[in-house]
Amino acid sequence: MPPMANGKQKLELTWIGKENRPKLEPRILIEDPAKSYHAGFRHGDQQSAVSSQAATTDDGPSAAGPPSGKDFFDNRLIFGDNLLALKALEQEFTGKIKCIYIDPPYNTGSAFTHYDDGIEHSLWLSLMRDRLELLRRLLSPDGSIFIQIDDRECHYLKVAMDGIFGRDNFLGTAIWQKRISPDPDSKFISATHDYIFLYARDQGRCMMNRLVRTAEQDARYANPDDDPRGPWTSSDLTRREYREHDFYAIKLPSGREVWPAKGRSWSVPPETFEEMRGENRVYFGPNGDAMPRRKRFLSEVRDGVVPTSWWSSEDAGKNEDGKREIKSLFPDENDPFATPKPERLIQRILTIASNPGDWVLDSFAGSGTTGAVAHKMGRRWIMVELGEHCHTHIIPRMKKVIDGADPGGITESVGWEGGGGFRYYRVGPSLLEKDQFGNLVISKEFNSAMLAEAMCKLEGFIYAPSTTDYWQQGHSTEADFIYVTTQTLTREQLQKLSDDVGPNRTLLICCGAFRGIKAGDFPNLTVKKIPKAVLAKCEWGHDDYSLEIQNLPVVEGKSGASRGGAEDAERPRTKAHRRKQAAANSASLFDMAETGVSRGGAENDGKQTPTSAPPREDFFDNRLKGI
Ligand SMILES: C[S@@+](CC[C@H](N)C(=O)[O-])C[C@H]1O[C@@H](n2cnc3c(N)ncnc32)[C@H](O)[C@@H]1O
């Protein structure tokens, strides 16, 4: 157990490679307008007719329908690895997402069939941890996250999540009935449910909506005694606790005296009971001789019901429904997705945890169910998907939703008729690439606008180029700006910039080089050389943080190396050896920042390699503040 600052030990899950963390590059997102899509009209008031399943709560705003006249066009579909995508969203969306739903691959399974000692679980946990930490930062203070998982990894994930979100923020687990009949291929027990863990960003500030009462729930109310207050149901009037004051005899209308059972007491004191009896709020059975029960009137219950932890397929759909929905969207295809979630399941989550206009995020988008449901329910959405089905399925699906041409799923129940749109982005390239000598230089893919945006992200500025002042490409405060250029700036040019900035503003200049100046020359300017000044900020050129096969530790017999050769000596032979070696290899997925950007690259062999942090002197040389 890891020690805490006060010397005590903290209960925590550990796993191989847990200490290795990626030092992520905050990439820019690049829109491809040809793949973005928008309805050709604004709905205006018409869309306010969209209703959701939510009921007004006592303590929250009504969740029915989006604000009048608002179509959402700024939804985002991001193609790429979600770790880099979430990092790219961090600057703009930290603290802004109301509801996150993720349905990650439950484990990589076949990719790891050659390990039998838990390495795969460790890698999976590390990958999930890195993503969950970013997701947590994106949540709004009153936001919540729902994570769907089966029982292969759920227990480990739960403990890891307690560590990330805090045990106090665990709100509960929903059990979703994903199928009804058993799987005939199951050898021992056929899993018919998934778990959905629910965590708040901050339980004290999290507010949840209730679910609309169903006709079936209303049917439980009746009026056998023709009470003028209308139908009612009854509930137990005892509590499972002995309290002396509440342990008293009640005389029934039949004349018989009754007491609470041993170890229990009435749930109200004697005075309250008599008041309730006087108001005909107690039911003593058809003959006035049964244990008293409290009458609860339908007219007096709060709107909506608190969701329970059991989500039946009847209420929330099942896997087959999800498949049917996809089939009706892509009739020519045969089961393109193994486990697309039914729209009603996501509707239930968004109903509870979001209101119209809120941002909803799914970083494992799959077939795009979350975006489709969020769109139909008047929420704003962000989806991230790495697979090619982002193009072949999510985009066509969302186009149909926007065109009002998807009659399936929740369309009818929410009265969806189309509208809104989304922007398509891909995760931008790494800012730095290696030149022919193995040195990191600005990537050729970057034009000046992209470079300015990337530098803004790296330096913590908001990219917002001014239309009037060329040197105002972004700002960190109202009076602090950034200017990015690959040019070499002369003393005259810097003097001109300093004059333009004036005494009440400051400017960070990131340039290729500068000449003829010394510290203290221009108090309102800070000048940095790029790329040198950013080399140590993160790991560069690392594009794939997913569990793709090529990223996995090499295992015995899989590398293609001949037996008995030099490579054979490197092969893990024993289980312990294999574990150690796999952990070392797996670390390379995450630890480039510690070891330098050119680590392990063949093109650097025998060459002077740039390291993540320039030598100290050089580093200071790099940045002149208040010159
Ligand atoms: C279980 S599916 C999600 C299904 C989805 N809920 C639905 O209803 O269709 C998981 C998805 O996560 C995607 N995925 C896995 N790793 C990813 C990563 N690193 N970045 C982005 N997407 C990823 C997979 O391609 C897959 O489509």
The ligand as a MOL file (V3000), in Angstrom:
LIG
                    3D

  0  0  0     0  0            999 V3000
M  V30 BEGIN CTAB
M  V30 COUNTS 27 29 0 0 0
M  V30 BEGIN ATOM
M  V30 1 C -17.9550 -1.0740 -27.2110 0
M  V30 2 S -17.7530 0.0210 -28.5250 0 CHG=1
M  V30 3 C -18.8620 1.3240 -28.1610 0
M  V30 4 C -20.2470 1.0300 -28.6440 0
M  V30 5 C -21.1660 2.2200 -28.5610 0
M  V30 6 N -21.5460 2.5110 -27.2040 0
M  V30 7 C -22.3980 2.0160 -29.4040 0
M  V30 8 O -23.5170 2.1100 -28.8900 0
M  V30 9 O -22.2490 1.7450 -30.5940 0 CHG=-1
M  V30 10 C -16.1900 0.7270 -28.1830 0
M  V30 11 C -15.6900 1.6600 -29.2690 0
M  V30 12 O -14.5480 2.3420 -28.7790 0
M  V30 13 C -13.6640 2.5330 -29.8670 0
M  V30 14 N -12.3130 2.7590 -29.3210 0
M  V30 15 C -11.5030 1.8610 -28.7260 0
M  V30 16 N -10.3400 2.4300 -28.3610 0
M  V30 17 C -10.4210 3.7250 -28.7280 0
M  V30 18 C -9.5390 4.8280 -28.6320 0
M  V30 19 N -8.3360 4.6890 -28.0760 0
M  V30 20 N -9.9400 6.0180 -29.1120 0
M  V30 21 C -11.1680 6.1680 -29.6830 0
M  V30 22 N -12.0560 5.1430 -29.8030 0
M  V30 23 C -11.6860 3.9440 -29.3410 0
M  V30 24 C -13.7700 1.2620 -30.6750 0
M  V30 25 O -13.3460 1.4610 -32.0020 0
M  V30 26 C -15.2620 0.9690 -30.5560 0
M  V30 27 O -15.9400 1.5240 -31.6270 0
M  V30 END ATOM
M  V30 BEGIN BOND
M  V30 1 1 1 2
M  V30 2 1 2 3
M  V30 3 1 2 10
M  V30 4 1 3 4
M  V30 5 1 4 5
M  V30 6 1 5 6
M  V30 7 1 5 7
M  V30 8 2 7 8
M  V30 9 1 7 9
M  V30 10 1 10 11
M  V30 11 1 11 12
M  V30 12 1 11 26
M  V30 13 1 12 13
M  V30 14 1 13 14
M  V30 15 1 13 24
M  V30 16 1 14 15
M  V30 17 1 14 23
M  V30 18 2 15 16
M  V30 19 1 16 17
M  V30 20 1 17 18
M  V30 21 2 17 23
M  V30 22 1 18 19
M  V30 23 2 18 20
M  V30 24 1 20 21
M  V30 25 2 21 22
M  V30 26 1 22 23
M  V30 27 1 24 25
M  V30 28 1 24 26
M  V30 29 1 26 27
M  V30 END BOND
M  V30 END CTAB
M  END
